[in-house]
């Protein structure tokens, strides 16, 4: 018969300072993992499909003890219903990546910006300078890059709103 872990309260959890896996009780398989670096994370250890799986529930203190209990209970309920929460997360992440991959490229954003603002510049030299700068520093690369990977796109889009107002 499995041994039941002692239920720890929030102050007891905050005092844990020894690296390793520390059972916190209340929900079976809920641990606070303390790394050598001092970082702490919540781990739910369970058996899914005959394999032991460790599922991360978030970092401590960003995720409180009460929130960890709640997340662990929800994950346990899914496991009892036959749902692998880890695979479900991976599938969601893959779907999100596929959606983002179809986002506008930087080249498309730059062209839209030039179309929207080139008429407002008084000198055609400015238009040429902008196009040259974008071509030189942001132009063709070995691989196509999505706009989500380029922080400058956010700046370009932010300026679109400022100039359009």
N, C-alpha and C positions, 0 to 999 in steps of 0.2 A: 504494500500500500504506500502511495506517495505521501511524503511528509508535507504538511501544510506550512507555508511560510508565515512568519509573524507579520502582522499588519503594522506597517510603519505610517506615521503621520508626517505632515509637511516639515516640522522642525527636525525630525529624525532623518528625513531624506536629505535635508540641507546640510546635515552634519556628516554625511558619508564622505570620507576623504581617502579611502583605500581603493586603488585600482581593482577592477574586476566586475563581475555581474552580481548585483545585489537584489534579491527577491524583495518585493515591497508588499506582497499580500493582496488581499481583497479580490483581485482577479488572478486566476491561475495562469502562471507563465509570464507575468509582468515583472520586468526587471529594470533597474536603473544601472546602466553600464557606465562605469567610470574608466576613462582611458588614462594612460600614463601621463598624457599632456594636461590632464585635469578636466577635459571636456566630459560632459555627462549627456547621455542620450537614453531615451526610453526604448526598450526592446520588448516585444511580445514574442515569446517562444512558444511555438505550437507544432503539432503534427498535422500536415496536410498531405493527403494522398500517400500516407505511409512514410513521408520524409519529414524530418525535423526542419522547421523553417524559423528564422529569426526575422521579424518584421519591425522596422524602425517606426516609431510613433512620434518622433520629434525630439528636439534637444531640451535639456533642462537648463535654466529655469523658464525658457520660452514657452514650454508646455508644462503646466503645473501638474502636481500629483493628481488632483481631481480631474483635469482634462485627460491625463494619461489613463486613469481608470475608465473614463467614458469611452475613449478611443479603443481601449483594449476590449471592453464589453461589446462594442459594436463589431469589432473584428472577430471576436469569438462567436457572436451570433451569425455572422456571415459564414464562418467556417462550419458551424453546425448545419447551415443551410446548403452546404456543399460548394460554397464559392471560395476560390483562392484569391484572397485580397491582394496578394503580391502580384499575381498574374493580371488581376483586374487593373491595378495601378500601371503595370507595364503596357497593357493594351490602351489605356487612356493616354499614356505618354506618347505611344506610337501614333495614335489618332491625332493628337495635338501637333506632333511634329509634321505629320502629313498635311494638316491644315495650314500650318505656317510655311511649309515648303511651297505652297501655291500663292504665297503673298507676293506683293510687288517687289521687283528687283530694284536695286539702287539706281540703275540706269533709267528705269521707268520713272522713279521719283524725281530724279534730276531733270529729265525731259519735261515732266509736268511742271516743275518749279520754273524752269526757263521759259516755258510757254506762258505761265501765269505772270511772270515779273519782268520779262525782257521789254515789254512795251512801256513800263514805268521808268526805265532808265533813259536819261536824256541823251546819252552819247552811245553810239554804236560800238565804240571801243570797249565800253563796260560789258556789253553783251559778249563780245569776242573774248574779253579777259575771263569772264565767268565760264564760258564754254571751254576755253583752253585749260583753265585750272581744273575743272571737273574732269576733262579728258586726261590731263597729265597725272593728277594725283588720285583720281577715283575711276579711271578708265578701265579698259579691258584687263582682265586678270585670267589666270590659268583656269579657274573654275568659276561657275556662276555663283554669285552670292546673293542670298535673300536679303531684303531690306531689314529684316529683324536682326541680322547680324551686324548691322552698321548703325552705331549710335548717331551718326551724323544725319541719317534720314529723319530721325525724330526732330532734330534741330531744323531741318529743311521744312518739314511739315508744320512745325511750330511757327516758323516765319511766314508760311503761307497764310495762316490765320491772322497774324499781326498785320500783314500788308493788305489783306482783303477787307479789313474792318474799316 
